[in-house]
Amino acid sequence: MAARGATGPLASRPLALSAEDDAPATRDPAGRPWSDTPVSTLSPGDRPLDVTRFDVETAAETIRPYIRRTPVMQLEPGAFGVPALLTLKLELLQHTGSFKPRGAFSRMLTAEVDDAGVLTASGGNFGLAVAYAASVLGHPAEIFVPSTSPAMKVDKIRGYGATVHIVEGYYAEAYAACEERAFDTGAAFLHPYDQPAVVAGQGTLAAELSDQRPALQTVVVAVGGGGLIGGIAAWYAGDVRVIGVEPDRCPTLSSALRAGEPVDVEVGGIAADALGAARAGVIPMGIATRFVSEVVTVSDDDIIRARRVLWETCRLAAEPGAAATLAALLSGAYRPRPGERLCLVICGANADPSDLGD
């Protein structure tokens, strides 16, 4: 079934779902709610659990004491030369400088965590979030980080008291090393984007945004593995257009949608540390086939330009991945209708800002 209003890859290569697969599934085969389901491997299994608006609401109540309600910025008509009414959701002001603590707290607060603690594989932002959440909740944490991650992010992870394992390569290599460690120790594994509690936690951004800006028509979201766009799309459930933006050197979700299933992609480019998942998540992809309207790609040059524009016009020091949403507008990859009420999610700030003044 094609996504509502889909264009491009979503319309041409929809994911085939049976009637059974299309039905919401908030419980595992044993009848437990997903929040109580132990996850000991890195994948959600052959029958991934769905995430619904109710799950996002539940996650919002669970994590409320631990996260910031980040502000929105209403821009003047015609800002950036775009004929839309633009709002920026400033999630770069969240704890640790990205949206990731929402999912980290959601998973950690609903998992069984013993003395072995928690672990994850991350290019940086989710590792920061897990390290921070673990320090707040008093759990030991191990973070497997690819050698391509910025030193600034790695140092900040260590600053939260987590043990850092640097693995040569990209996210896929760190993921494999983390998987082996998870089986050896029995520590609670937190997947950056393919566990229901994580996706629901990331979706709390949209629940918050719908209260701050209830009349939005479109939300534009940067995409890596898909946890953020999956949670946002699950919340809006087709009531608001959700547009995904990927770097053309990390096209995980668009490649998955064309293939009809998650596939491995080559990862590279300026935003690889944040958006460089080697394959899209099964859970986010299932949500995207129903509720994501379009996925577009932007170049590194587009992202660099957008990052500079955010700084020069709004004094926002966004990281490259977070600037991808504006890059979609400036490059014409997504062309809003005149007067369209549109929100760009500015999802992270974990990059060295020293080059912004050049």
C-alpha positions as a Markdown table, in Angstrom:
| # | Residue | x | y | z |
|---|---|---|---|---|
| 1 | Met | 0.0 | 0.0 | 0.0 |
| 2 | Ala | 1.4 | 3.4 | -1.0 |
| 3 | Ala | 2.0 | 6.2 | 1.5 |
| 4 | Arg | -0.6 | 8.9 | 1.6 |
| 5 | Gly | 0.2 | 11.5 | -1.0 |
| 6 | Ala | 3.4 | 9.7 | -1.9 |
| 7 | Thr | 5.7 | 10.8 | -4.6 |
| 8 | Gly | 9.0 | 9.4 | -5.9 |
| 9 | Pro | 10.2 | 6.1 | -4.3 |
| 10 | Leu | 7.2 | 5.7 | -2.0 |
| 11 | Ala | 4.7 | 5.8 | -4.8 |
| 12 | Ser | 6.8 | 3.7 | -7.3 |
| 13 | Arg | 8.0 | 0.9 | -5.0 |
| 14 | Pro | 5.6 | 0.5 | -2.0 |
| 15 | Leu | 6.3 | -2.1 | 0.6 |
| 16 | Ala | 3.9 | -5.0 | 0.2 |
| 17 | Leu | 2.0 | -5.7 | 3.5 |
| 18 | Ser | -0.6 | -8.3 | 4.1 |
| 19 | Ala | -3.8 | -7.5 | 6.0 |
| 20 | Glu | -2.2 | -9.1 | 9.1 |
| 21 | Asp | 1.0 | -7.1 | 8.8 |
| 22 | Asp | -0.9 | -3.9 | 8.3 |
| 23 | Ala | -2.8 | -4.2 | 11.6 |
| 24 | Pro | -1.2 | -2.4 | 14.6 |
| 25 | Ala | 0.7 | -4.8 | 16.8 |
| 26 | Thr | 1.5 | -3.4 | 20.2 |
| 27 | Arg | 2.1 | -6.8 | 21.9 |
| 28 | Asp | 4.5 | -9.6 | 21.4 |
| 29 | Pro | 3.3 | -13.2 | 20.8 |
| 30 | Ala | 3.3 | -13.8 | 24.6 |
| 31 | Gly | 0.8 | -11.0 | 25.0 |
| 32 | Arg | 3.2 | -8.6 | 26.7 |
| 33 | Pro | 3.1 | -4.9 | 25.8 |
| 34 | Trp | 6.2 | -3.9 | 23.8 |
| 35 | Ser | 7.5 | -1.8 | 26.6 |
| 36 | Asp | 7.9 | -4.9 | 28.7 |
| 37 | Thr | 9.4 | -7.1 | 25.9 |
| 38 | Pro | 13.0 | -8.0 | 26.5 |
| 39 | Val | 15.3 | -7.4 | 23.5 |
| 40 | Ser | 18.6 | -9.3 | 23.6 |
| 41 | Thr | 19.6 | -9.0 | 19.9 |
| 42 | Leu | 20.1 | -6.1 | 17.6 |
| 43 | Ser | 17.0 | -6.7 | 15.4 |
| 44 | Pro | 13.4 | -6.6 | 16.3 |
| 45 | Gly | 12.7 | -10.0 | 14.8 |
| 46 | Asp | 10.8 | -11.3 | 11.8 |
| 47 | Arg | 7.5 | -9.7 | 12.9 |
| 48 | Pro | 8.5 | -6.2 | 14.1 |
| 49 | Leu | 6.2 | -4.5 | 16.5 |
| 50 | Asp | 4.4 | -1.4 | 15.3 |
| 51 | Val | 4.5 | 2.0 | 16.9 |
| 52 | Thr | 1.3 | 3.9 | 17.3 |
| 53 | Arg | 0.2 | 7.3 | 18.5 |
| 54 | Phe | -0.8 | 5.7 | 21.8 |
| 55 | Asp | 2.7 | 4.3 | 22.2 |
| 56 | Val | 4.2 | 7.8 | 21.6 |
| 57 | Glu | 1.8 | 9.3 | 24.2 |
| 58 | Thr | 2.9 | 6.6 | 26.7 |
| 59 | Ala | 6.5 | 7.3 | 26.0 |
| 60 | Ala | 6.0 | 11.0 | 26.5 |
| 61 | Glu | 4.6 | 10.4 | 30.0 |
| 62 | Thr | 7.5 | 8.1 | 30.8 |
| 63 | Ile | 10.3 | 10.4 | 29.8 |
| 64 | Arg | 8.8 | 13.7 | 30.7 |
| 65 | Pro | 10.9 | 14.2 | 33.9 |
| 66 | Tyr | 14.1 | 13.6 | 32.0 |
| 67 | Ile | 14.0 | 15.6 | 28.8 |
| 68 | Arg | 13.6 | 19.2 | 27.8 |
| 69 | Arg | 10.6 | 20.7 | 26.0 |
| 70 | Thr | 12.5 | 22.3 | 23.2 |
| 71 | Pro | 11.3 | 25.6 | 21.8 |
| 72 | Val | 10.1 | 26.5 | 18.3 |
| 73 | Met | 11.1 | 29.5 | 16.3 |
| 74 | Gln | 8.5 | 31.1 | 14.0 |
| 75 | Leu | 10.2 | 32.8 | 11.1 |
| 76 | Glu | 9.1 | 35.8 | 9.1 |
| 77 | Pro | 7.1 | 35.2 | 5.8 |
| 78 | Gly | 9.5 | 34.5 | 3.0 |
| 79 | Ala | 12.4 | 33.5 | 5.2 |
| 80 | Phe | 15.3 | 31.9 | 3.3 |
| 81 | Gly | 13.6 | 33.0 | 0.1 |
| 82 | Val | 11.0 | 30.2 | 0.5 |
| 83 | Pro | 7.3 | 31.0 | -0.1 |
| 84 | Ala | 6.2 | 29.1 | 3.0 |
| 85 | Leu | 5.3 | 29.9 | 6.6 |
| 86 | Leu | 8.3 | 28.4 | 8.3 |
| 87 | Thr | 8.8 | 27.1 | 11.9 |
| 88 | Leu | 12.0 | 25.7 | 13.2 |
| 89 | Lys | 11.8 | 23.0 | 15.9 |
| 90 | Leu | 15.0 | 23.6 | 17.9 |
| 91 | Glu | 15.7 | 20.1 | 19.1 |
| 92 | Leu | 19.4 | 20.9 | 18.9 |
| 93 | Leu | 18.8 | 22.4 | 22.4 |
| 94 | Gln | 17.9 | 19.0 | 23.8 |
| 95 | His | 20.2 | 17.4 | 26.4 |
| 96 | Thr | 23.4 | 16.2 | 24.7 |
| 97 | Gly | 22.7 | 18.4 | 21.7 |
| 98 | Ser | 20.3 | 16.2 | 19.8 |
| 99 | Phe | 16.8 | 14.5 | 19.9 |
| 100 | Lys | 18.4 | 11.2 | 20.8 |
| 101 | Pro | 17.8 | 11.3 | 24.6 |
| 102 | Arg | 14.1 | 10.9 | 24.0 |
| 103 | Gly | 14.5 | 7.4 | 22.6 |
| 104 | Ala | 17.4 | 6.5 | 25.0 |
| 105 | Phe | 15.3 | 7.3 | 28.1 |
| 106 | Ser | 12.2 | 5.6 | 26.7 |
| 107 | Arg | 14.0 | 2.4 | 26.1 |
| 108 | Met | 16.1 | 2.5 | 29.3 |
| 109 | Leu | 13.1 | 3.2 | 31.5 |
| 110 | Thr | 11.1 | 0.2 | 30.1 |
| 111 | Ala | 14.0 | -2.3 | 29.8 |
| 112 | Glu | 15.2 | -4.8 | 32.4 |
| 113 | Val | 18.7 | -3.4 | 33.3 |
| 114 | Asp | 20.9 | -5.3 | 35.7 |
| 115 | Asp | 24.4 | -4.9 | 36.9 |
| 116 | Ala | 25.7 | -5.5 | 33.4 |
| 117 | Gly | 24.2 | -2.1 | 32.5 |
| 118 | Val | 23.5 | -0.9 | 28.9 |
| 119 | Leu | 25.3 | -0.8 | 25.6 |
| 120 | Thr | 24.8 | 0.6 | 22.1 |
| 121 | Ala | 26.5 | 1.1 | 18.8 |
| 122 | Ser | 26.5 | 4.7 | 17.6 |
| 123 | Gly | 28.1 | 7.2 | 15.3 |
| 124 | Gly | 28.0 | 9.7 | 18.1 |
| 125 | Asn | 24.6 | 11.2 | 18.9 |
| 126 | Phe | 22.8 | 8.1 | 20.2 |
| 127 | Gly | 26.0 | 7.1 | 22.1 |
| 128 | Leu | 25.9 | 10.5 | 23.8 |
| 129 | Ala | 22.3 | 10.1 | 24.6 |
| 130 | Val | 22.7 | 6.6 | 26.1 |
| 131 | Ala | 25.8 | 7.7 | 28.1 |
| 132 | Tyr | 23.9 | 10.6 | 29.4 |
| 133 | Ala | 20.7 | 8.7 | 30.3 |
| 134 | Ala | 22.8 | 5.9 | 31.9 |
| 135 | Ser | 24.6 | 8.5 | 34.1 |
| 136 | Val | 21.2 | 10.0 | 35.2 |
| 137 | Leu | 19.7 | 6.7 | 35.9 |
| 138 | Gly | 22.8 | 5.1 | 37.5 |
| 139 | His | 23.6 | 2.4 | 35.0 |
| 140 | Pro | 27.0 | 1.4 | 33.6 |
| 141 | Ala | 27.2 | 2.0 | 29.9 |
| 142 | Glu | 29.4 | 0.8 | 27.0 |
| 143 | Ile | 29.3 | 2.6 | 23.7 |
| 144 | Phe | 30.8 | 1.1 | 20.5 |
| 145 | Val | 31.8 | 4.0 | 18.2 |
| 146 | Pro | 33.1 | 3.8 | 14.6 |
| 147 | Ser | 36.5 | 5.3 | 14.0 |
| 148 | Thr | 34.8 | 7.8 | 11.6 |
| 149 | Ser | 33.0 | 9.6 | 14.5 |
| 150 | Pro | 34.2 | 13.1 | 15.3 |
| 151 | Ala | 36.6 | 13.3 | 18.2 |
| 152 | Met | 34.4 | 15.9 | 19.9 |
| 153 | Lys | 31.5 | 13.4 | 20.2 |
| 154 | Val | 33.7 | 10.6 | 21.4 |
| 155 | Asp | 35.2 | 12.9 | 24.1 |
| 156 | Lys | 31.8 | 14.0 | 25.3 |
| 157 | Ile | 30.6 | 10.3 | 25.5 |
| 158 | Arg | 33.6 | 9.6 | 27.8 |
| 159 | Gly | 32.7 | 12.7 | 29.8 |
| 160 | Tyr | 29.4 | 11.1 | 30.8 |
| 161 | Gly | 31.3 | 8.2 | 32.3 |
| 162 | Ala | 30.6 | 5.6 | 29.7 |
| 163 | Thr | 33.2 | 3.1 | 28.5 |
| 164 | Val | 34.0 | 3.8 | 24.8 |
| 165 | His | 35.1 | 1.1 | 22.3 |
| 166 | Ile | 36.4 | 2.6 | 19.0 |
| 167 | Val | 35.9 | 0.2 | 16.1 |
| 168 | Glu | 37.6 | 0.7 | 12.8 |
| 169 | Gly | 35.2 | 1.6 | 10.0 |
| 170 | Tyr | 31.6 | 2.9 | 9.9 |
| 171 | Tyr | 28.5 | 2.2 | 11.9 |
| 172 | Ala | 28.1 | -1.3 | 10.6 |
| 173 | Glu | 31.4 | -2.4 | 12.0 |
| 174 | Ala | 30.6 | -0.8 | 15.4 |
| 175 | Tyr | 27.2 | -2.5 | 15.3 |
| 176 | Ala | 28.7 | -6.0 | 14.8 |
| 177 | Ala | 31.2 | -5.5 | 17.7 |
| 178 | Cys | 28.3 | -4.3 | 19.9 |
| 179 | Glu | 26.2 | -7.3 | 19.0 |
| 180 | Glu | 29.0 | -9.7 | 20.1 |
| 181 | Arg | 29.4 | -7.9 | 23.3 |
| 182 | Ala | 25.7 | -7.9 | 24.0 |
| 183 | Phe | 25.5 | -11.7 | 23.7 |
| 184 | Asp | 28.6 | -12.1 | 25.9 |
| 185 | Thr | 27.5 | -9.8 | 28.8 |
| 186 | Gly | 23.7 | -9.9 | 28.7 |
| 187 | Ala | 23.7 | -6.1 | 29.0 |
| 188 | Ala | 20.5 | -4.3 | 27.9 |
| 189 | Phe | 21.0 | -3.3 | 24.3 |
| 190 | Leu | 19.6 | 0.0 | 23.0 |
| 191 | His | 19.2 | 0.1 | 19.2 |
| 192 | Pro | 19.5 | 3.7 | 17.9 |
| 193 | Tyr | 16.5 | 3.4 | 15.6 |
| 194 | Asp | 14.9 | -0.1 | 15.4 |
| 195 | Gln | 13.3 | -0.8 | 18.8 |
| 196 | Pro | 9.7 | 0.2 | 19.5 |
| 197 | Ala | 10.5 | 2.0 | 22.7 |
| 198 | Val | 13.2 | 4.0 | 20.9 |
| 199 | Val | 11.0 | 4.9 | 18.0 |
| 200 | Ala | 8.1 | 5.9 | 20.3 |
| 201 | Gly | 10.5 | 8.0 | 22.3 |
| 202 | Gln | 11.8 | 9.9 | 19.3 |
| 203 | Gly | 8.1 | 10.4 | 18.3 |
| 204 | Thr | 7.6 | 12.5 | 21.4 |
| 205 | Leu | 9.2 | 15.4 | 19.5 |
| 206 | Ala | 6.1 | 15.4 | 17.3 |
| 207 | Ala | 3.7 | 15.1 | 20.2 |
| 208 | Glu | 5.3 | 18.2 | 21.6 |
| 209 | Leu | 5.4 | 20.0 | 18.3 |
| 210 | Ser | 1.7 | 19.4 | 17.7 |
| 211 | Asp | 0.9 | 21.2 | 20.9 |
| 212 | Gln | 3.3 | 24.1 | 20.0 |
| 213 | Arg | 2.1 | 24.4 | 16.4 |
| 214 | Pro | -1.2 | 22.6 | 16.0 |
| 215 | Ala | -2.0 | 23.9 | 12.5 |
| 216 | Leu | 1.1 | 22.6 | 10.7 |
| 217 | Gln | 0.6 | 21.1 | 7.3 |
| 218 | Thr | 4.1 | 19.6 | 6.7 |
| 219 | Val | 7.1 | 18.5 | 8.9 |
| 220 | Val | 10.5 | 18.0 | 7.3 |
| 221 | Val | 12.8 | 15.6 | 9.0 |
| 222 | Ala | 16.4 | 14.4 | 8.4 |
| 223 | Val | 16.8 | 10.7 | 8.0 |
| 224 | Gly | 19.5 | 8.3 | 9.1 |
| 225 | Gly | 18.3 | 4.9 | 10.2 |
| 226 | Gly | 14.7 | 6.2 | 10.4 |
| 227 | Gly | 14.0 | 6.3 | 14.1 |
| 228 | Leu | 13.1 | 10.0 | 14.2 |
| 229 | Ile | 11.0 | 10.1 | 11.1 |
| 230 | Gly | 9.3 | 6.8 | 12.1 |
| 231 | Gly | 8.3 | 8.2 | 15.5 |
| 232 | Ile | 7.1 | 11.5 | 14.0 |
| 233 | Ala | 5.1 | 9.8 | 11.3 |
| 234 | Ala | 3.6 | 7.3 | 13.8 |
| 235 | Trp | 2.4 | 10.3 | 15.8 |
| 236 | Tyr | 0.9 | 12.3 | 12.9 |
| 237 | Ala | -0.4 | 9.1 | 11.2 |
| 238 | Gly | -1.1 | 10.9 | 7.9 |
| 239 | Asp | -2.8 | 14.0 | 9.5 |
| 240 | Val | 0.3 | 16.0 | 8.6 |
| 241 | Arg | 2.6 | 15.5 | 5.6 |
| 242 | Val | 6.0 | 14.1 | 6.7 |
| 243 | Ile | 8.9 | 14.7 | 4.4 |
| 244 | Gly | 12.2 | 12.8 | 4.8 |
| 245 | Val | 15.6 | 14.3 | 3.8 |
| 246 | Glu | 18.7 | 12.1 | 3.3 |
| 247 | Pro | 22.2 | 12.9 | 2.2 |
| 248 | Asp | 22.7 | 11.5 | -1.3 |
| 249 | Arg | 25.7 | 9.6 | 0.1 |
| 250 | Cys | 23.6 | 7.9 | 2.8 |
| 251 | Pro | 20.3 | 7.1 | 1.1 |
| 252 | Thr | 19.2 | 4.4 | 3.5 |
| 253 | Leu | 15.4 | 4.9 | 3.6 |
| 254 | Ser | 14.9 | 5.8 | 0.0 |
| 255 | Ser | 17.0 | 2.7 | -1.0 |
| 256 | Ala | 14.9 | 0.5 | 1.3 |
| 257 | Leu | 11.6 | 1.8 | -0.1 |
| 258 | Arg | 12.8 | 1.3 | -3.7 |
| 259 | Ala | 13.8 | -2.3 | -2.9 |
| 260 | Gly | 10.8 | -3.1 | -0.8 |
| 261 | Glu | 12.9 | -4.0 | 2.2 |
| 262 | Pro | 15.9 | -2.6 | 4.1 |
| 263 | Val | 19.1 | -3.0 | 2.1 |
| 264 | Asp | 22.8 | -2.2 | 2.8 |
| 265 | Val | 24.0 | 1.1 | 1.3 |
| 266 | Glu | 27.4 | 2.6 | 1.1 |
| 267 | Val | 27.9 | 5.4 | 3.7 |
| 268 | Gly | 29.9 | 8.5 | 3.3 |
| 269 | Gly | 29.8 | 12.3 | 3.2 |
| 270 | Ile | 29.8 | 15.2 | 5.6 |
| 271 | Ala | 26.8 | 14.0 | 7.6 |
| 272 | Ala | 27.8 | 10.3 | 7.9 |
| 273 | Asp | 28.5 | 10.5 | 11.6 |
| 274 | Ala | 24.8 | 11.4 | 12.3 |
| 275 | Leu | 22.9 | 10.1 | 9.3 |
| 276 | Gly | 25.2 | 7.3 | 8.2 |
| 277 | Ala | 23.2 | 4.2 | 9.1 |
| 278 | Ala | 24.2 | 1.4 | 6.7 |
| 279 | Arg | 20.6 | 0.2 | 6.5 |
| 280 | Ala | 17.2 | 1.5 | 7.4 |
| 281 | Gly | 15.3 | 0.1 | 10.3 |
| 282 | Val | 12.5 | -2.4 | 9.8 |
| 283 | Ile | 10.1 | -0.6 | 12.2 |
| 284 | Pro | 10.6 | 2.9 | 10.7 |
| 285 | Met | 10.3 | 1.5 | 7.2 |
| 286 | Gly | 7.0 | -0.1 | 8.0 |
| 287 | Ile | 5.7 | 3.2 | 9.3 |
| 288 | Ala | 7.2 | 5.2 | 6.4 |
| 289 | Thr | 5.3 | 3.1 | 3.8 |
| 290 | Arg | 2.0 | 4.3 | 5.4 |
| 291 | Phe | 2.7 | 7.7 | 6.7 |
| 292 | Val | 5.7 | 9.4 | 5.1 |
| 293 | Ser | 4.7 | 11.4 | 2.0 |
| 294 | Glu | 8.1 | 11.7 | 0.3 |
| 295 | Val | 11.8 | 11.1 | 0.8 |
| 296 | Val | 14.3 | 13.5 | -1.0 |
| 297 | Thr | 18.1 | 13.6 | -1.1 |
| 298 | Val | 20.5 | 16.5 | -0.9 |
| 299 | Ser | 24.2 | 16.8 | -1.6 |
| 300 | Asp | 27.1 | 17.6 | 0.7 |
| 301 | Asp | 27.3 | 21.0 | -0.9 |
| 302 | Asp | 23.6 | 21.6 | -0.2 |
| 303 | Ile | 24.1 | 20.7 | 3.4 |
| 304 | Ile | 27.2 | 22.9 | 3.9 |
| 305 | Arg | 25.4 | 25.9 | 2.4 |
| 306 | Ala | 22.3 | 25.3 | 4.6 |
| 307 | Arg | 24.4 | 25.0 | 7.7 |
| 308 | Arg | 26.0 | 28.3 | 6.9 |
| 309 | Val | 22.6 | 29.9 | 6.3 |
| 310 | Leu | 21.3 | 28.7 | 9.6 |
| 311 | Trp | 24.2 | 30.3 | 11.3 |
| 312 | Glu | 24.2 | 33.6 | 9.4 |
| 313 | Thr | 20.4 | 34.2 | 9.5 |
| 314 | Cys | 19.3 | 32.5 | 12.8 |
| 315 | Arg | 22.6 | 32.1 | 14.7 |
| 316 | Leu | 21.9 | 28.4 | 15.0 |
| 317 | Ala | 25.1 | 26.3 | 15.1 |
| 318 | Ala | 23.6 | 23.1 | 13.7 |
| 319 | Glu | 25.5 | 20.0 | 12.8 |
| 320 | Pro | 25.6 | 18.9 | 9.2 |
| 321 | Gly | 22.9 | 16.3 | 9.5 |
| 322 | Ala | 20.5 | 18.8 | 11.2 |
| 323 | Ala | 21.0 | 21.3 | 8.4 |
| 324 | Ala | 19.7 | 18.7 | 5.8 |
| 325 | Thr | 16.1 | 19.8 | 6.3 |
| 326 | Leu | 16.9 | 23.4 | 5.3 |
| 327 | Ala | 19.1 | 22.0 | 2.5 |
| 328 | Ala | 16.0 | 20.4 | 1.0 |
| 329 | Leu | 14.3 | 23.8 | 0.7 |
| 330 | Leu | 17.3 | 25.8 | -0.5 |
| 331 | Ser | 18.2 | 23.2 | -3.2 |
| 332 | Gly | 14.7 | 22.7 | -4.4 |
| 333 | Ala | 14.6 | 19.0 | -3.5 |
| 334 | Tyr | 11.4 | 19.8 | -1.7 |
| 335 | Arg | 9.3 | 22.8 | -3.0 |
| 336 | Pro | 6.6 | 23.9 | -0.6 |
| 337 | Arg | 3.4 | 25.4 | -1.8 |
| 338 | Pro | 2.9 | 29.2 | -1.3 |
| 339 | Gly | 1.8 | 29.8 | 2.2 |
| 340 | Glu | 2.4 | 26.2 | 3.3 |
| 341 | Arg | 2.7 | 25.9 | 7.1 |
| 342 | Leu | 5.9 | 24.0 | 7.4 |
| 343 | Cys | 8.2 | 23.0 | 10.2 |
| 344 | Leu | 11.9 | 22.1 | 9.8 |
| 345 | Val | 13.2 | 19.9 | 12.6 |
| 346 | Ile | 16.7 | 21.1 | 13.5 |
| 347 | Cys | 17.7 | 18.0 | 15.3 |
| 348 | Gly | 21.3 | 18.3 | 16.4 |
| 349 | Ala | 24.2 | 20.6 | 17.2 |
| 350 | Asn | 27.1 | 18.2 | 17.8 |
| 351 | Ala | 29.7 | 19.6 | 15.4 |
| 352 | Asp | 32.7 | 21.9 | 15.7 |
| 353 | Pro | 31.2 | 25.4 | 15.0 |
| 354 | Ser | 34.6 | 27.0 | 14.4 |
| 355 | Asp | 34.2 | 27.0 | 10.6 |
| 356 | Leu | 30.9 | 28.9 | 10.6 |
| 357 | Gly | 32.6 | 32.2 | 11.0 |
| 358 | Asp | 35.0 | 31.7 | 8.0 |
